[in-house]
């Protein structure tokens, strides 16, 4: 039997790259301008106000860039949802040449901070994003939606606090209370900003840089679920599994409706060989998102480790149905077929997995093993 725990766990960690036939021969860089304005009250700091104005300018540039990204994906015949367009654009857009102006507000209350910037979209980066499997892409979308919802809620809170301030009629007690709440809201805002910065560093394989940003996010807001989840994911990659589980526990306690967080924790449990808890987490992820392909492929890996091969095949079948371009589904199903002695089926699946991911050494080795058995 060629099944090993190490090979299966490595497949879980590394088996999420999908190769599409996308040519970068005509790659180009598109540049967009963004303008954002923010009315700063007397109770806010210029630095925070500038960050808020910059965020709005980035959103304006992202909306323009998103139109181009969508047209690019249509030319490449890639099936991409609107949520993916938003997530992709946010992740790959490079902001530069940021400038600020301080102007009188139109209503005479406070001052206006105007941010202007330029942002680049590299079509090479779009093509790279399209090479990701459905599972990885859906995970990134979920993370971005969680972050954007937090930002929207925080913006709503700031607007409400400003309304309270306007209605205070110079009441010192009310003003002191609102000032304190605005200070707390500013920390939440900066915490979310640090998570976004950390995610971009993580996507560029700068784990230490990302970890620093996530630490800063948690220091600013100890109730930031996304920050704990992101830090937990980095700790898994650094093989600090117990610390990762601690962070993911906190993330789930704050927000228990994010499928990707349960998948992260399942990965940590798998590395600790606690397969029962890992399966519980993967089933919870599926309850939240029945189309979450990584939960099925990772569940198939666990079934192989536990030598429950028919169950492994069943889960892999679901993963392949959801995403026929995800190599992990084929490689885990191939392992199950191999260990059941169905070498022709295993060979076909290993070949498909290797076709989708030419760097998959485990599938390459599996092909050799299948051929040896078939030649006997």
C-alpha positions, 0 to 999 in steps of 0.5 A: 500500500502506498498510502502514508499520512505524510503524503496525504497531509501534504496533498491537503496543504499543497493540492489547491493549485489549478492550471488554466490555459491562460496566456500572459503574452499580451499582459499589460498594466492598467492605471486608475484614478481614485478620489475619496472624501471624508468629513472630519469632526472635531473629535477625530484625528487627522491621521484616521480621517486621512485613512478613511478618505484613502479607503474611499478613494481605493473603493472608487478606483476598485470599482473602475478596475473591477469593470476592466477585470470583469471584461478581461475574465470574459475574454478568457472565458473564465466563469467568475462571480461578481463577489470574486471580481470584487475580491480579486480586484481588492487583492491585486490592485496596487495603490500609489501616488496618494495625496491629501487635501484639507478643505472646508466642508460643504456644510461648514461643520468640520473639515473635509479630507480629500484623498486622491490616488492612482492604482494599477491592475496587472493582467498577469495578476488577474491570470494568476488569480484565475489559476486558483481552484474554486475552493481557494477562490471561495475561501478568499471571497468569504474572507473578503466579504467578512472584512467588507461587512465589518467595514460597512458596519463600522462606517454605519456606526461612525455616521450614527455617532456623528448624528448623536454629536450633532444632536448633543447641543454642546452637552458636555456629558453627551460629547464626552461619551460620543468622543470615547465611542468614536475613539473605539470605532477608530481602533476597530477601523484601523484593525480591519485595515491591518487585516486587509494589509496582512492578507495582501502580504500573505497572498505575496508569501510574506508570512512574517509581514502578514503575521505582524499586521495581524498582531497589530489588528488584534492589539487594536481590536481584541474582538476581530474574528478575521484577525484571529482566523488569519493569524491562525492560518499563518501559525498553521503554516509555521507548524505552531498548531496549538497556538493556531487552534487557540486563535481559531477557537477565538475567531469562532467564538466571536463569529461562528458562521465562517466556513473557512475558519472551521476548515483552517482549524480542521487542518491544524487538527489533522496535523495533530492527528486528531481526526475526529475533531477535524471531521467535526469541523469539516462537517460544520464548514459544509453545514455553513456552505454546502458548496465548500469544496475544500471541506470535501477534499480534506474530508476525503483525505482524512477518510483515506488516512483512516482507511475508510476508502469508500467514504473517501471516494464519496467525498472526493466525488462531491469535491470533483462535482463542485470543482472539476478543475481542483486536483486534490479531489482526483488525487485523494480519490486515486489514493482510495482506488489504489488502496482498494486495488482498483489500479486502472481507476487510480491511474486515471485519477492520478493522471488527471491530478497531474495534468491539473497540477504538473508539480504534484510529485505525489500523483506522479509517484502514484502513476508509477506505482499503478503501472507497476501493479498493472504490469504484474 
